């Protein structure tokens, strides 16, 4: 095995689980998260010898985010349903419910930014770099996403 392949295998072992969790946070589907991570590592393997170690983590996240956003675009028109959904019958969010389930109700870009900022614990600058947008856009979209999540959670209980 070549040195670069050994390095790739080490990186894979260290990062596959955290990337799978991040992928799940984006799509709320373990099978799709696996596909996104697999796509990410295929891309990494193809370009491994040209990648810079200083930007490897950002490149990896960016590849995963792009794969997620592209999968959303591809599926936008493909929804198979047994019955036509009743829009009036959307259940209210359970205040004690799973935050990841609530994340799926956000637009994909806001979901990505919240996952990067709060699940992967990236700074505003690092998030902007990974997402390929300005820091101001990260701040505004994250703020909007958090406001939407608060709205889904419902009013806070009054503390006495």
Protein Blocks (a to p, Z undefined) as FASTA:
>chain_A
ZZklmmmmmmmmmmmmmmmmmmmmmnopaklmmmmmmmmmmmmmmmmmmpcfklmmmmmm
mmmmmmmmmmmmmmmmmccdfbdcdfklcccddfkbcfklmmmmpcfklmmmmmmmmmno
pafklmmmmnopafklmmmmmmmmmmmmmmmnopadddZZ
